[in-house]
Amino acid sequence: MRLVEDPRAAKRELRTRLRGQRREISAARDLGFDDAALRGHILTVAETVRPAKRRGVALSYLSLPHEPPTTATNRALVDQGWQVLAPITLDTLDLDWFDLADEGRTPLGVGAPQRADLALVPGLAVDRHGTRMGQGGGCYDRVLPRLRAGTPFAVLLHPGELTTDPLPREPHDQPVRLVLTADGPVEVG
């Protein structure tokens, strides 16, 4: 008889390996090039979902050193007239949001994702079935169900972090349809 593996334990082990791989990948990448390339790909996606009668709202994030860079993307979205919301991690690991144009970072509430027309989401890896591996806090597992039905979201990865190996999946994991890397968009799922 084969024992069913605990997805949480499998995810913990896998995250350790993926974080090490990410450090190696990011050290070998030209992150300035990646920042510009991601900006171009994301602006193309943003134009396809921009609301006709009002200002678009995009959820994004402030990338950490080893993550695919979001600086140029966030700036370009603001320059294109989008309201860009970035997360504030709460003690509960839920996410509040603030407008990047607001120097005071006034919290907008955990319900702010309901206003989004596009969401850019971090991740460590995504498999071809659309399973996303995050950092393990469940922050985006809480956020993604708050998006309006049909709101597109894309996971930003480095090239090489989209895997053909299936990732462990739990019932709360939200399926991914689009991955964006510096090499371009990839539909999954």
C-alpha positions in Angstrom: 0.0 0.0 0.0 1.3 3.5 -1.0 1.0 6.2 1.7 -0.4 9.5 0.5 2.2 12.3 1.0 1.2 15.2 3.2 1.0 18.2 0.8 2.1 20.6 3.5 5.3 18.7 4.3 6.0 18.2 0.6 5.6 22.0 0.1 7.9 22.8 3.0 10.7 20.6 1.6 10.1 21.9 -2.0 10.2 25.5 -0.9 13.6 25.1 0.6 14.9 23.7 -2.7 13.1 26.3 -4.8 14.5 29.2 -2.8 18.0 27.8 -3.3 17.4 27.5 -7.0 15.9 31.0 -7.1 19.0 32.5 -5.5 21.1 30.8 -8.2 18.9 31.9 -11.1 18.7 35.5 -9.9 22.4 35.7 -9.5 22.9 34.5 -13.1 20.3 36.9 -14.6 20.6 40.5 -15.8 17.9 41.8 -13.5 17.9 45.2 -15.3 17.1 43.4 -18.5 14.5 41.3 -16.8 12.8 44.3 -15.3 12.5 46.0 -18.7 11.3 42.8 -20.4 8.7 42.1 -17.7 7.5 45.7 -18.0 6.9 45.2 -21.7 5.0 41.9 -21.3 2.9 43.2 -18.4 2.0 46.4 -20.3 0.8 44.3 -23.2 -1.4 42.2 -20.9 -2.6 45.4 -19.1 -3.8 47.0 -22.3 -6.0 44.0 -23.0 -7.8 44.3 -19.7 -7.8 48.1 -19.2 -11.4 49.3 -18.4 -12.8 51.6 -21.1 -14.6 54.1 -18.8 -12.5 54.4 -15.7 -8.9 54.2 -14.4 -7.6 50.7 -14.2 -6.6 49.2 -10.9 -3.7 46.7 -10.7 -2.5 44.7 -7.8 1.2 44.3 -7.8 4.0 44.0 -5.2 7.4 45.4 -4.3 9.8 42.6 -5.4 12.4 41.3 -3.0 16.1 40.9 -4.1 15.8 37.4 -5.6 12.3 37.8 -7.1 11.6 38.8 -10.7 11.8 42.7 -10.5 8.7 44.8 -10.4 10.2 48.3 -10.2 9.9 49.2 -13.9 6.5 47.5 -14.2 5.0 49.4 -11.3 6.4 52.7 -12.5 5.2 52.1 -16.1 1.7 51.1 -14.9 1.4 54.3 -12.9 2.7 56.3 -15.9 0.1 54.6 -18.1 -2.6 55.9 -15.7 -3.2 52.7 -13.6 -3.8 52.9 -9.9 -1.2 50.3 -8.6 -1.8 48.8 -5.2 0.9 47.1 -3.3 0.6 44.8 -0.2 1.1 45.5 3.5 1.6 42.2 5.3 -0.5 42.1 8.5 0.4 40.1 11.6 -2.2 37.5 10.5 -0.4 37.1 7.2 -3.4 38.6 5.4 -2.7 41.5 3.1 -3.8 45.1 3.3 -3.1 47.3 0.4 -1.8 50.8 -0.3 -1.7 53.0 -3.5 1.9 53.3 -4.7 1.2 56.9 -5.5 0.5 57.6 -1.8 3.7 58.4 -0.1 2.0 58.0 3.3 1.0 54.4 2.4 -2.5 54.8 3.7 -4.0 51.3 4.2 -7.0 50.7 1.8 -8.2 47.5 3.5 -8.1 43.8 2.8 -11.0 44.1 0.5 -9.1 46.4 -2.0 -8.5 43.4 -4.4 -12.2 43.5 -5.2 -11.5 46.7 -7.2 -8.6 45.1 -9.3 -8.7 44.7 -13.0 -5.4 42.9 -13.1 -3.3 41.2 -10.4 0.4 40.4 -10.5 1.3 37.7 -8.0 4.6 36.5 -6.7 5.5 32.8 -6.6 8.4 30.4 -6.3 7.2 28.1 -9.1 4.2 27.1 -11.2 3.6 23.8 -12.9 2.0 23.2 -16.3 -1.3 22.3 -14.5 -1.5 25.8 -13.0 -0.5 25.0 -9.5 1.4 27.9 -7.8 4.0 27.4 -5.1 4.2 30.6 -2.9 6.3 31.4 0.0 4.2 29.4 2.5 2.3 32.1 4.4 -0.9 31.7 2.5 -1.1 35.5 1.9 -2.1 35.2 -1.7 -4.3 32.1 -1.0 -6.4 34.6 1.0 -6.2 37.4 -1.6 -7.0 35.6 -4.9 -10.5 34.5 -3.8 -11.3 38.2 -3.2 -10.7 39.2 -6.8 -13.9 39.7 -8.8 -14.8 36.7 -10.9 -12.9 36.8 -14.2 -10.2 39.2 -13.0 -7.0 38.0 -14.7 -4.0 37.4 -12.6 -0.5 36.4 -13.6 2.3 34.9 -11.5 5.7 36.5 -12.1 8.6 34.0 -12.3 12.2 33.9 -13.5 12.7 31.9 -16.7 13.2 28.3 -15.5 10.8 28.4 -12.6 7.9 27.1 -14.7 8.2 23.4 -14.0 7.0 20.3 -15.8 7.1 18.4 -12.5 3.7 18.5 -10.8 3.6 20.6 -7.6 1.7 19.6 -4.5 -1.8 21.0 -4.5 -4.2 21.6 -1.6 -7.9 22.4 -1.9 -7.4 26.2 -1.2 -4.8 26.6 -3.9 -6.1 28.9 -6.7 -5.4 27.7 -10.2 -3.1 29.8 -12.3 -3.8 30.5 -16.0 -0.9 32.9 -16.9 2.8 33.0 -16.0 4.9 36.0 -17.0 8.7 35.8 -17.2 11.3 38.0 -18.9 11.0 35.5 -21.8 7.3 36.3 -22.2 3.9 35.1 -21.2 3.0 31.3 -20.9 -0.5 30.0 -20.5 -0.9 27.1 -18.1 -3.6 25.1 -16.5 
